């Protein structure tokens, strides 16, 4: 019985990418945040966690721990996207 030949076919696969459409040669300028930006973000996040799970009452933060964590993340995001922040 003859063996079937392997036929190579080229298929185009579209890949879902969250990367924004950039012009050729452009790249996203993401940099590491400055140390103070990282520290501020971590402190805000820790205060939110202590207020939520540690039983400490902090006026605004205890009422909105998720929003406070979101603020900490946004501070870190801004530090990554903007250079020198």
Secondary structure, 3 states (H helix, E strand, C coil): CCCCCCCCCCCCCCCCCCCCCCCCCCCCCCCCCCHHHHHHHHHHHHHHHHHHHCCCCCCCCCCCHHHHHHHHHHHHHHHHHCCCC
